[in-house]
Amino acid sequence: MTPDALVDLCLSLPQAIETFPFGEETSVFKTSGNNKIFALSALAGDPFTVSLKCDPEESRALREEFPALITPGYHLNKKHWITVVLDGGVPHELVEQLVRDSHALVRPTVPRAPREK
């Protein structure tokens, strides 16, 4: 996955916005409804990585399956975040799913329509 592809994927998700609270070298993707982070990436980093929110059990399994490519979140809560190296070693489809899952974990819920009485 390329940096441009990662940006496009993140911004294609509902209510997603890109911010730069840590400087212009680090993209932080949040949901506009509740301002929660679902992805962080130094797009020009070497290696190119993305940190994503992840279910703790899934995180453990992914780290076992891809020990050199998926690690506990860099400078983040190690239980709830993973950092994925985007050099092609992790299948593209899995990276896309991990981004979507991260977004789903933080996206704001849409209130239900009021019920008729």
Backbone hydrogen bonds in HBPLUS format (Angstrom, degrees):
<---DONOR---> <-ACCEPTOR-->    atom                        ^
c    i                          cat <-CA-CA->   ^        H-A-AA   ^      H-
h    n   atom  resd res      DA  || num        DHA   H-A  angle D-A-AA Bond
n    s   type  num  typ     dist DA aas  dist angle  dist       angle   num
A0006-LEU N   A0002-THR O   2.96 MM   4  6.26 154.7  2.03 154.4 161.4     1
A0007-VAL N   A0003-PRO O   3.01 MM   4  6.28 163.6  2.03 152.9 156.6     2
A0008-ASP N   A0004-ASP O   2.93 MM   4  6.13 166.7  1.95 150.5 154.4     3
A0009-LEU N   A0005-ALA O   2.90 MM   4  6.04 159.3  1.94 146.5 152.2     4
A0010-CYS N   A0006-LEU O   2.92 MM   4  6.12 173.9  1.92 156.9 158.5     5
A0011-LEU N   A0007-VAL O   2.91 MM   4  6.04 167.8  1.93 156.9 160.5     6
A0012-SER N   A0008-ASP O   3.01 MM   4  6.01 121.2  2.37 136.6 150.2     7
A0012-SER N   A0009-LEU O   3.16 MM   3  5.18 143.3  2.30  98.6 109.4     8
A0013-LEU N   A0010-CYS O   3.30 MM   3  5.74 161.9  2.33 109.4 114.8     9
A0016-ALA N   A0013-LEU O   3.21 MM   3  5.60 152.5  2.29 139.7 134.7    10
A0032-SER N   A0015-GLN O   2.55 MM  17  5.21 164.2  1.57 157.2 162.5    11
A0017-ILE N   A0030-LYS O   2.86 MM  13  5.44 153.1  1.93 152.6 157.9    12
A0030-LYS N   A0017-ILE O   2.95 MM  13  5.44 157.8  2.00 151.9 159.0    13
A0019-THR N   A0028-VAL O   2.75 MM   9  5.11 160.8  1.78 150.0 156.8    14
A0028-VAL N   A0019-THR O   2.90 MM   9  5.11 160.0  1.94 153.7 152.9    15
A0023-GLY N   A0020-PHE O   3.35 MM   3  5.37 164.4  2.38 111.9 111.6    16
A0026-THR N   A0023-GLY O   3.27 MM   3  6.01 169.5  2.28 122.6 125.4    17
A0027-SER N   A0041-SER O   2.78 MM  14  5.30 151.3  1.86 168.5 158.6    18
A0041-SER N   A0027-SER O   2.90 MM  14  5.30 156.0  1.96 152.8 158.5    19
A0029-PHE N   A0039-ALA O   2.79 MM  10  5.10 172.2  1.80 157.3 159.7    20
A0038-PHE N   A0029-PHE O   2.88 MM   9  5.93 167.4  1.90 159.0 160.3    21
A0031-THR N   A0036-LYS O   3.05 MM   5  5.65 142.5  2.19 140.6 150.3    22
A0035-ASN N   A0031-THR O   2.68 MM   4  5.10 129.7  1.93 148.9 161.4    23
A0040-LEU N   A0051-SER O   3.04 MM  11  5.15 146.1  2.16 138.8 147.0    24
A0051-SER N   A0040-LEU O   2.81 MM  11  5.15 163.5  1.83 153.1 158.9    25
A0045-GLY N   A0042-ALA O   2.76 MM   3  5.03 162.0  1.79 122.8 124.7    26
A0086-LEU N   A0048-PHE O   2.80 MM  38  5.60 171.0  1.80 160.1 162.3    27
A0050-VAL N   A0084-VAL O   3.02 MM  34  5.40 145.9  2.14 141.4 152.0    28
A0084-VAL N   A0050-VAL O   2.78 MM  34  5.40 168.8  1.80 157.8 158.4    29
A0052-LEU N   A0082-ILE O   2.80 MM  30  5.45 153.3  1.87 154.8 163.9    30
A0082-ILE N   A0052-LEU O   2.90 MM  30  5.45 158.0  1.95 154.8 161.5    31
A0054-CYS N   A0080-HIS O   2.81 MM  26  5.38 158.3  1.86 141.1 142.5    32
A0059-SER N   A0055-ASP O   2.79 MM   4  5.93 158.4  1.84 161.2 168.7    33
A0060-ARG N   A0056-PRO O   3.11 MM   4  6.29 156.7  2.16 143.5 148.0    34
A0061-ALA N   A0057-GLU O   3.18 MM   4  6.48 162.3  2.22 148.0 152.1    35
A0062-LEU N   A0058-GLU O   2.87 MM   4  6.10 161.5  1.91 156.0 161.2    36
A0063-ARG N   A0059-SER O   2.96 MM   4  6.13 158.5  2.00 151.1 156.8    37
A0064-GLU N   A0060-ARG O   3.10 MM   4  6.34 145.9  2.22 143.0 151.9    38
A0065-GLU N   A0061-ALA O   2.99 MM   4  6.24 150.4  2.08 145.6 153.8    39
A0066-PHE N   A0062-LEU O   2.86 MM   4  5.96 157.0  1.91 152.9 158.5    40
A0069-LEU N   A0066-PHE O   3.07 MM   3  5.32 140.7  2.23 108.5 120.2    41
A0070-ILE N   A0066-PHE O   2.86 MM   4  5.56 155.3  1.92 170.1 165.4    42
A0085-VAL N   A0069-LEU O   2.83 MM  16  5.06 160.1  1.87 150.6 156.7    43
A0071-THR N   A0083-THR O   2.97 MM  12  5.30 161.9  2.00 150.6 154.3    44
A0083-THR N   A0071-THR O   2.80 MM  12  5.30 160.1  1.84 149.9 154.7    45
A0073-GLY N   A0081-TRP O   2.83 MM   8  4.57 146.9  1.94 122.6 114.3    46
A0076-LEU N   A0073-GLY O   3.35 MM   3  5.00 159.9  2.39 114.3 108.9    47
A0080-HIS N   A0077-ASN O   3.22 MM   3  5.66 129.9  2.48 108.1 119.3    48
A0081-TRP N   A0077-ASN O   3.03 MM   4  5.84 128.8  2.30 158.9 171.6    49
A0094-LEU N   A0091-PRO O   2.98 MM   3  5.30 122.0  2.33 104.7 119.2    50
A0095-VAL N   A0091-PRO O   3.05 MM   4  6.47 157.2  2.10 154.8 161.7    51
A0096-GLU N   A0092-HIS O   2.96 MM   4  6.26 164.2  1.99 154.1 157.9    52
A0097-GLN N   A0093-GLU O   3.00 MM   4  6.21 157.5  2.05 142.9 149.1    53
A0098-LEU N   A0094-LEU O   2.85 MM   4  6.08 155.9  1.90 151.7 158.4    54
A0099-VAL N   A0095-VAL O   2.97 MM   4  6.25 154.6  2.04 152.7 159.0    55
A0100-ARG N   A0096-GLU O   3.00 MM   4  6.27 164.7  2.02 151.4 155.5    56
A0101-ASP N   A0097-GLN O   2.80 MM   4  5.98 158.3  1.85 150.2 156.8    57
A0102-SER N   A0098-LEU O   2.93 MM   4  6.02 154.9  1.99 142.4 149.1    58
A0103-HIS N   A0099-VAL O   3.00 MM   4  6.24 161.5  2.03 151.1 155.8    59
A0104-ALA N   A0100-ARG O   2.92 MM   4  6.16 156.2  1.98 146.4 153.3    60
A0105-LEU N   A0101-ASP O   3.00 MM   4  6.26 141.5  2.15 143.9 153.6    61
A0105-LEU N   A0102-SER O   3.17 MM   3  5.19 125.7  2.48  94.3 107.9    62
A0106-VAL N   A0103-HIS O   3.13 MM   3  5.50 141.7  2.28 105.8 115.9    63
A0107-ARG N   A0103-HIS O   2.85 MM   4  5.79 137.2  2.03 157.0 169.7    64
